[in-house]
């Protein structure tokens, strides 16, 4: 696990060859361009045309049914102006289809609502006003318990139907009745009959089917549209980099960061394509991008680090620690082998789908590690869907593998605190190693390690308290004298450093709180196991209480209860497992904050 070393390079070439050389450097794909305005990275601003293209692509990708993608544009589509014109026409067609689907879908929803509102009154057509001497019909949905109010109505009325909750009432009046005639507002049913609305809905639904078929037909071109978008993105990045070059008479120059590992290939390209370059180490004030280089088996940790905060270039790589501790914390919170095996089976269903790209494969590896660790911890805890294997089948071989008793509160609290103390110690040791050339920082970090060990040791080993207190006192002196050790200056600076060191010692309360924060591992694991046991008891009681319907009730309680418990356990495992890494661990490990390495390269997807 490490952070790649970078060199700052200056590239130069003939101005006449700028386009050719920039295309070559884009194909080289390892230059992180240094912007002229001092900002880091490249954020493309989408043009209105590109936004339309992405909206069209999204519309086609969301189609429920997709046809086999074409690899080449049909000749009939190329005749109007080539691939660009064909792509523009496809975007227009797709967005037109999306708009029509939205409009027709809204019409269908509106008609369904009106049909649902009109159906209780039955199928009827309102007569023309002239045919009934200007008397009109007014419709009300009257609650059943309000029926006595009808005796007080002076206007003619008729009940057209009823449901368990309402009477569907028709009142006859030339003018609209007063708003206080009944305690409910009148219904607005419109002038069209139920049959007319149903016929119109049938026509609208037919249009929807035609539009869905048109959308399905357009999905044949989604791969061609994707290639068009990739080419447009590559061109936009190229044009942006052109704007970052500087011209000097007949020459142009470009500054970039390049990993040390790419310098040999860059030198070979310089000889082959005719450009010059020079490399320098970054100054102390400069901040190169961060490129994590974890061991092959720990690559998901780099993905986790990039989700929250990349470490600073001159700091250390926490990705391996993040990965392994997240696996452990998730397992401790889930604490059930049955749940873990169910999730593993679900992962198996999506295994091939997740393996289509590098990001999916990293996610797959992370999920496999999380669930594999959870299975191991669950077996060690002897918990299977809330059942304790040692009680259900004490002679079964799985019962012999149970070595963790979740009901032993004292032992689980000690285990959780030990996990927290170890995590904080690991963070301080890692930071001490990263700053190993700054002796005062090393002594400070080792001081915090000693304070942590002394505190936990005094709690777990009361007979060793004098030794632990001595260790804590020596560690406190290290923190006091060296936490803010001045690099240079006289006695005034030394005294100021001591004062700042005294303030740093106040972090001992923060250390205490951070270590105790890991008790959530025990609390959440116990909550998951207790809920599982509770749902099992409820299901058993339901099954024994009624031989017939009780079996169905028990099954529903078991499935729904464990479904809810599993969802809560997953959410807790992810949220709190990551929180302990990104808050407590990062606070003591101080990896800093960097920015991602964004090479100038050709996208292919």
C-alpha positions in Angstrom: 0.0 0.0 0.0 1.5 3.3 -1.1 0.8 6.6 -2.8 2.4 6.9 -6.3 5.2 9.4 -6.6 4.8 12.1 -9.2 7.1 14.4 -11.1 6.3 17.8 -12.5 7.1 17.9 -16.2 7.3 20.6 -18.8 6.5 19.4 -22.3 7.5 21.4 -25.4 7.1 21.0 -29.1 6.7 22.8 -32.4 3.5 24.9 -32.5 2.8 23.5 -36.0 2.6 20.0 -34.5 0.5 20.9 -31.4 -2.6 19.1 -32.6 -0.6 15.9 -33.5 1.3 15.9 -30.2 -1.7 16.6 -28.0 -3.5 13.7 -29.7 -0.5 11.5 -29.0 -0.4 12.6 -25.3 -4.1 11.9 -25.0 -3.4 8.4 -26.3 -0.5 8.1 -23.9 -3.0 8.7 -21.2 -0.9 9.4 -18.1 -0.5 13.2 -18.0 -2.4 15.0 -15.2 -2.7 18.5 -16.7 -1.8 21.5 -14.6 -4.3 24.2 -15.3 -3.1 27.7 -16.1 -5.5 29.2 -13.5 -4.0 27.0 -10.7 -7.1 24.9 -10.2 -6.9 21.2 -10.0 -8.5 18.7 -12.3 -10.9 19.0 -15.3 -14.6 19.4 -15.0 -16.3 19.4 -18.3 -19.2 21.8 -18.7 -21.9 20.1 -20.9 -23.2 22.1 -23.8 -27.0 22.1 -24.4 -26.4 19.7 -27.3 -24.5 17.2 -25.1 -27.1 17.4 -22.4 -29.7 16.5 -24.9 -27.6 13.5 -26.1 -27.2 12.3 -22.5 -30.9 12.6 -21.8 -31.6 10.6 -25.0 -29.1 7.9 -23.9 -30.7 7.7 -20.4 -34.2 7.4 -22.0 -33.0 4.4 -24.2 -31.2 2.7 -21.3 -34.3 2.8 -19.2 -36.3 0.9 -21.7 -37.8 -2.3 -20.2 -37.0 -4.2 -23.4 -33.9 -3.6 -25.5 -33.1 -5.0 -28.9 -29.7 -6.3 -30.0 -27.4 -3.3 -30.4 -26.2 -2.4 -33.9 -22.5 -2.0 -34.4 -22.7 0.3 -37.5 -25.1 3.0 -38.7 -27.5 1.8 -41.4 -26.7 3.3 -44.8 -30.1 5.0 -45.0 -29.2 7.0 -41.8 -25.7 8.0 -43.1 -27.0 9.5 -46.4 -28.2 12.7 -44.8 -24.8 13.8 -43.5 -22.7 11.0 -42.0 -22.5 9.6 -38.5 -22.8 13.0 -36.7 -26.1 13.8 -38.5 -27.4 10.3 -37.8 -26.6 10.7 -34.1 -28.3 14.1 -34.0 -31.4 12.6 -35.6 -31.4 9.7 -33.2 -31.2 12.2 -30.3 -34.1 14.1 -31.7 -36.2 10.9 -32.2 -35.4 9.6 -28.7 -36.3 12.9 -27.0 -39.4 13.3 -29.0 -40.4 9.7 -28.0 -39.7 10.6 -24.4 -41.8 13.7 -24.5 -44.7 11.9 -26.2 -44.5 9.0 -23.7 -44.6 11.5 -20.8 -47.6 13.4 -22.3 -49.6 10.4 -23.3 -48.8 8.7 -19.9 -50.1 11.8 -18.1 -53.3 11.7 -20.1 -53.8 8.0 -19.3 -53.2 8.6 -15.6 -55.7 11.4 -15.7 -58.3 9.3 -17.4 -57.8 6.4 -15.0 -58.4 8.8 -12.1 -61.6 10.1 -13.7 -62.9 6.6 -14.4 -62.2 5.5 -10.9 -64.1 8.5 -9.6 -67.0 8.1 -11.9 -67.4 4.3 -11.7 -69.5 4.2 -8.4 -72.2 6.3 -10.1 -72.4 3.9 -13.1 -72.4 4.4 -16.8 -74.7 7.3 -17.8 -74.8 10.3 -20.1 -76.0 13.7 -18.9 -78.9 15.1 -21.0 -78.7 18.6 -22.5 -79.7 21.4 -20.2 -82.7 22.3 -22.5 -84.2 18.9 -22.3 -84.8 19.1 -18.5 -85.9 22.7 -18.1 -82.4 23.8 -17.1 -82.3 21.5 -14.1 -78.9 19.9 -13.6 -77.4 17.0 -11.6 -75.0 17.6 -8.8 -72.9 14.7 -7.3 -71.8 14.1 -3.7 -69.8 11.4 -2.0 -71.6 11.3 1.4 -70.1 9.2 4.4 -72.5 6.5 5.5 -72.8 7.9 9.0 -74.1 11.2 7.5 -77.2 9.6 5.9 -79.7 11.2 8.4 -78.9 14.6 6.9 -80.7 13.6 3.7 -84.1 13.9 5.5 -83.4 17.6 5.9 -82.7 18.3 2.2 -85.3 20.4 0.4 -83.9 19.6 -3.0 -84.7 16.3 -4.9 -82.1 13.7 -4.4 -81.4 10.1 -5.3 -78.8 7.5 -4.1 -77.1 6.0 -7.1 -75.0 3.5 -5.2 -73.1 2.8 -2.0 -69.9 1.3 -0.7 -68.9 0.3 2.8 -67.9 3.9 3.5 -69.9 6.2 1.2 -73.3 6.9 -0.4 -73.1 8.1 -3.9 -75.7 10.9 -4.0 -77.2 12.8 -6.9 -79.0 16.1 -6.1 -81.2 17.9 -8.7 -81.1 21.7 -8.9 -81.2 24.4 -11.5 -78.4 26.3 -9.7 -75.3 25.0 -7.9 -76.4 24.1 -4.3 -75.0 26.1 -1.4 -71.6 25.0 -0.2 -73.1 24.2 3.3 -75.9 22.0 1.8 -73.9 18.9 2.9 -70.8 18.5 5.1 -68.8 17.4 2.0 -67.9 19.2 -1.2 -69.5 18.1 -4.4 -67.7 15.8 -6.9 -66.6 17.1 -10.3 -67.3 14.2 -12.7 -67.2 16.1 -16.0 -69.7 15.8 -18.9 -68.5 12.6 -20.4 -69.9 9.2 -19.6 -68.0 6.3 -18.2 -68.2 4.4 -21.5 -66.7 7.4 -23.4 -63.8 7.7 -20.9 -63.1 4.0 -21.1 -63.0 4.2 -24.9 -60.7 7.2 -24.8 -58.4 5.3 -22.3 -58.3 2.3 -24.6 -57.1 4.6 -27.5 -54.6 6.3 -25.3 -53.2 3.0 -24.1 -52.8 1.9 -27.7 -50.8 5.0 -28.4 -48.6 4.2 -25.3 -48.0 0.7 -26.7 -46.9 2.2 -30.1 -44.6 4.6 -28.4 -43.1 1.9 -26.2 -42.5 -0.2 -29.4 -40.8 2.9 -31.0 -38.6 3.3 -28.0 -37.7 -0.4 -28.1 -36.8 0.0 -31.8 -34.5 3.0 -31.0 -32.6 0.9 -28.4 -30.9 -0.8 -31.3 -28.8 2.4 -31.7 -27.8 2.9 -28.0 -24.3 1.5 -28.5 -23.7 3.8 -31.5 -25.0 6.7 -29.5 -22.7 5.7 -26.6 -19.7 5.8 -28.9 -20.8 9.2 -30.2 -20.9 10.5 -26.6 -17.5 9.1 -25.8 -16.0 10.7 -28.9 -17.6 14.0 -27.9 -16.2 13.7 -24.4 -12.7 13.0 -25.7 -12.9 16.0 -28.0 -14.1 18.3 -25.3 -11.2 17.2 -23.0 -8.8 17.7 -25.9 -10.1 21.2 -26.6 -9.8 22.0 -22.9 -6.1 20.9 -22.8 -5.4 23.0 -25.9 -6.5 26.0 -23.9 -4.0 25.1 -21.2 -1.0 25.3 -23.5 1.3 28.3 -23.7 2.8 29.5 -27.0 6.3 31.0 -27.3 7.0 32.1 -30.9 7.1 28.8 -32.9 6.9 26.6 -29.8 4.2 25.5 -27.4 4.5 24.2 -23.8 2.3 22.3 -21.4 2.8 21.5 -17.7 1.6 18.2 -16.2 2.1 15.8 -13.3 3.3 12.3 -14.3 3.8 9.2 -12.2 7.4 8.1 -11.9 6.5 4.8 -13.4 5.5 6.5 -16.7 8.8 8.5 -17.2 10.5 5.7 -19.2 7.6 5.4 -21.6 7.4 9.2 -21.9 11.0 9.4 -22.9 10.5 6.7 -25.5 7.6 8.7 -26.9 9.6 11.8 -27.0 12.2 10.2 -29.3 9.5 8.7 -31.5 7.2 11.7 -31.9 9.6 14.6 -31.7 9.0 16.6 -28.5 11.1 17.7 -25.6 10.4 17.4 -21.9 12.0 18.0 -18.5 11.0 16.7 -15.1 11.4 18.2 -11.6 10.4 17.0 -8.1 7.4 18.9 -6.7 8.2 21.8 -4.4 7.1 21.7 -0.7 4.3 24.2 -1.6 3.0 22.2 -4.5 0.4 19.5 -4.1 0.5 16.7 -6.8 -2.6 14.5 -7.3 -3.1 11.4 -5.2 -2.9 8.0 -6.9 -3.3 5.1 -4.5 -1.4 1.9 -5.2 -2.8 -0.8 -2.9 -1.9 -4.4 -3.0 -4.0 -6.3 -5.6 -6.1 -8.0 -2.9 -6.8 -4.7 -1.1 -8.0 -2.6 -4.1 -11.5 -2.2 -2.8 -10.0 -0.2 0.0 -8.8 2.4 -2.5 -12.4 2.6 -3.8 -13.7 3.3 -0.2 -11.0 6.0 0.4 -12.0 7.8 -2.8 -15.7 7.7 -1.8 -15.0 9.8 1.3 -11.7 11.5 1.2 -8.4 10.8 -0.7 -5.3 11.2 1.5 -2.9 14.0 0.8 0.0 13.3 -1.6 2.7 13.4 1.1 0.6 11.5 3.7 0.1 7.7 3.9 -2.3 5.3 2.2 -5.1 4.1 4.6 -6.9 2.0 2.0 -5.8 -1.3 3.3 -6.8 -0.5 6.9 -10.1 0.8 5.7 -10.9 -2.3 3.8 -10.0 -4.9 6.5 -11.5 -3.0 9.4 -14.7 -2.4 7.5 -15.0 -6.1 6.9 -14.5 -6.8 10.6 -16.9 -4.1 11.8 -19.6 -5.1 9.3 -19.3 -8.8 10.5 -19.5 -7.8 14.2 -22.6 -5.7 13.6 -24.4 -8.3 11.4 -23.4 -11.2 13.8 -25.5 -13.8 12.1 -24.3 -16.6 9.8 -27.8 -17.2 8.4 -28.3 -13.6 7.2 -24.8 -13.7 5.7 -25.4 -16.8 3.8 -28.7 -15.4 2.4 -26.8 -12.3 1.2 -24.1 -14.4 -0.3 -26.7 -16.3 -2.3 -28.1 -12.9 -3.5 -24.6 -11.9 -4.5 -24.2 -15.1 -6.5 -27.3 -14.1 -8.5 -25.7 -10.8 -9.6 -22.1 -12.1 -9.7 -21.7 -12.1 -13.5 -23.6 -8.8 -13.9 -21.2 -7.1 -11.5 -18.2 -8.4 -13.4 -18.7 -6.4 -16.5 -16.3 -3.6 -15.7 -13.5 -2.8 -13.2 -15.8 -0.8 -10.9 -18.2 -3.7 -10.7 -15.5 -6.2 -10.1 -14.1 -4.1 -7.2 -17.6 -3.9 -5.7 -18.1 -7.6 -6.1 -14.8 -8.3 -4.3 -15.8 -5.9 -1.5 -19.2 -7.5 -1.1 -17.6 -11.0 -1.1 -15.2 -10.0 1.6 -17.9 -8.4 3.7 -20.2 -11.4 3.5 -17.4 -13.9 3.8 -16.2 -12.2 7.0 -19.8 -12.0 8.3 -20.2 -15.7 7.7 -17.1 -16.5 9.7 -18.1 -14.2 12.6 -21.6 -15.5 12.5 -20.4 -19.1 12.8 -18.1 -18.1 15.6 -21.0 -16.5 17.3 -23.2 -19.5 16.7 -26.1 -17.4 15.4 -28.3 -18.6 12.5 -31.4 -16.4 11.7 -31.7 -15.6 15.4 -31.3 -19.2 16.6 -28.4 -20.1 18.9 -26.9 -23.3 17.4 -25.6 -24.3 20.8 -29.1 -24.4 22.2 -31.0 -25.8 19.1 -28.5 -28.5 18.2 -25.7 -28.7 20.9 -24.3 -32.0 19.4 -24.1 -30.7 15.8 -20.6 -30.0 14.5 -21.4 -26.3 13.9 -22.1 -25.9 17.6 -18.5 -26.9 18.3 -17.3 -23.8 16.3 -19.1 -21.4 18.5 -16.4 -19.5 20.5 -18.2 -16.1 20.9 -21.1 -15.7 23.3 -23.1 -12.6 22.3 -25.1 -12.8 25.6 -21.9 -12.4 27.7 -22.1 -8.6 28.0 -18.9 -8.1 29.9 -16.8 -10.1 27.4 -18.4 -8.4 24.4 -17.9 -4.9 25.8 -14.3 -5.7 26.4 -13.9 -7.1 22.9 -15.5 -3.9 21.4 -13.3 -1.6 23.4 -10.2 -3.7 22.4 -11.2 -3.3 18.8 -11.6 0.4 19.2 -8.3 0.8 21.0 -6.5 -1.3 18.5 -8.0 0.8 15.6 -6.8 4.0 17.3 -3.3 2.5 18.0 -3.0 1.4 14.4 -3.9 4.9 13.2 -1.3 6.5 15.4 1.4 4.0 14.4 0.6 4.5 10.7 0.9 8.2 11.1 4.2 7.9 13.1 5.6 5.8 10.2 4.5 8.3 7.6 6.2 11.1 9.6 9.2 8.9 10.6 11.7 11.6 9.6 10.2 14.1 12.0 11.3 12.6 15.4 9.1 14.9 17.5 6.0 13.7 15.6 7.1 10.1 16.0 7.4 10.6 19.8 4.1 12.3 20.0 2.3 9.5 18.1 4.0 6.9 20.2 2.9 8.8 23.2 -0.8 8.6 22.2 -0.2 4.8 21.5 1.1 4.4 25.0 -1.7 6.4 26.6 -4.3 4.2 24.8 -2.5 1.0 25.8 -2.1 2.2 29.4 -5.8 3.1 29.7 -7.1 -0.2 28.3 -4.5 -2.1 30.3 -5.4 -0.4 33.6 -9.1 -1.3 33.0 -8.5 -5.0 31.9 -5.5 -5.7 34.2 -6.2 -4.0 37.6 -3.2 -5.6 39.2 -0.9 -3.8 36.6 -2.4 -0.4 37.3 0.8 1.1 38.8 2.8 0.1 35.7 0.1 1.4 33.4 -0.1 4.7 35.2 3.7 5.1 34.9 3.5 4.4 31.2 0.7 6.9 30.8 2.7 9.6 32.7 5.7 9.1 30.5 3.5 9.2 27.4 1.9 12.4 28.6 5.3 14.0 29.0 6.1 13.0 25.4 2.9 14.6 24.2 3.4 17.7 26.3 7.0 18.4 25.1 6.9 17.3 21.5 3.3 17.7 20.2 4.0 21.2 19.1 7.8 21.2 19.0 9.0 24.3 17.2 11.3 23.7 14.3 13.4 26.7 15.1 13.5 29.7 17.5 14.6 30.5 21.1 13.2 29.9 24.5 10.0 31.9 23.8 9.1 29.5 21.0 9.8 26.6 23.3 7.5 27.9 26.0 4.8 28.5 23.4 5.3 25.0 22.2 4.8 23.7 25.8 1.6 25.7 26.1 0.3 24.2 22.9 1.4 20.7 24.1 -0.7 21.2 27.2 -3.7 22.0 25.0 -2.9 18.8 22.9 -3.1 16.8 26.1 -6.7 17.8 26.4 -7.3 15.4 23.6 -7.2 12.6 26.1 -10.9 13.1 26.7 -11.4 12.8 22.9 -9.4 9.6 22.9 -11.6 8.2 25.7 -14.8 9.1 23.8 -13.5 7.7 20.5 -12.5 4.4 22.0 -15.9 4.0 23.8 -17.5 4.9 20.4 -16.6 1.4 19.3 -19.0 -0.1 21.8 -21.7 0.5 19.1 -20.2 -2.7 17.5 -21.4 -4.7 20.5 -24.7 -2.8 20.9 -25.7 -3.2 17.2 -24.7 -6.8 17.1 -26.7 -7.6 20.2 -29.7 -5.7 18.8 -29.6 -7.7 15.6 -29.4 -11.0 17.5 -32.1 -10.0 20.0 -34.5 -8.9 17.2 -34.0 -12.1 15.4 -34.7 -14.1 18.5 -37.8 -12.0 19.2 -39.3 -12.7 15.7 -38.6 -16.4 16.1 -40.5 -16.5 19.4 -43.4 -14.5 17.9 -43.6 -16.9 14.9 -43.4 -20.0 17.2 -46.2 -18.6 19.4 -48.4 -17.8 16.4 -47.9 -21.3 15.0 -48.8 -23.0 18.3 -51.7 -20.8 19.0 -53.8 -21.8 16.0 -53.0 -24.9 14.1 -54.5 -23.7 10.8 -54.1 -20.0 10.2 -51.3 -19.9 12.7 -48.9 -21.5 10.3 -49.6 -18.8 7.7 -49.3 -16.1 10.4 -46.0 -17.6 11.7 -44.6 -17.7 8.2 -45.5 -14.1 7.6 -44.0 -13.0 10.9 -40.9 -15.0 10.3 -40.3 -13.7 6.8 -41.3 -10.0 7.4 -39.6 -9.9 10.7 -36.3 -11.2 9.6 -36.5 -9.1 6.4 -36.8 -6.0 8.5 -34.1 -7.1 10.9 -31.8 -7.9 8.0 -32.4 -4.5 6.4 -31.6 -2.7 9.6 -28.5 -4.8 10.2 -27.2 -4.1 6.7 -27.9 -0.4 7.1 -26.2 -0.3 10.5 -23.2 -2.3 9.3 -22.6 0.0 6.4 -23.2 3.3 8.1 -21.4 2.6 11.4 -18.7 0.4 9.9 -17.7 3.2 7.6 -18.3 5.9 10.2 -15.7 4.3 12.6 -13.2 4.4 9.8 -13.9 7.8 8.4 -14.4 9.7 11.7 -12.5 8.0 14.6 -9.8 6.4 12.5 -9.2 9.4 10.2 -9.1 11.7 13.2 -6.1 9.9 14.7 -4.5 8.8 11.5 -4.6 12.3 9.9 -4.2 11.1 6.3 -5.0 14.7 5.1 -7.0 15.6 2.0 -5.8 15.3 -1.5 -7.4 15.3 -5.0 -7.8 12.6 -7.5 -5.4 11.8 -10.3 -7.2 12.6 -13.6 -5.1 11.7 -16.5 -5.5 13.3 -19.9 -6.6 10.2 -21.9 -9.0 8.7 -24.4 -12.2 7.4 -22.9 -13.5 4.1 -24.3 -16.7 3.8 -22.3 
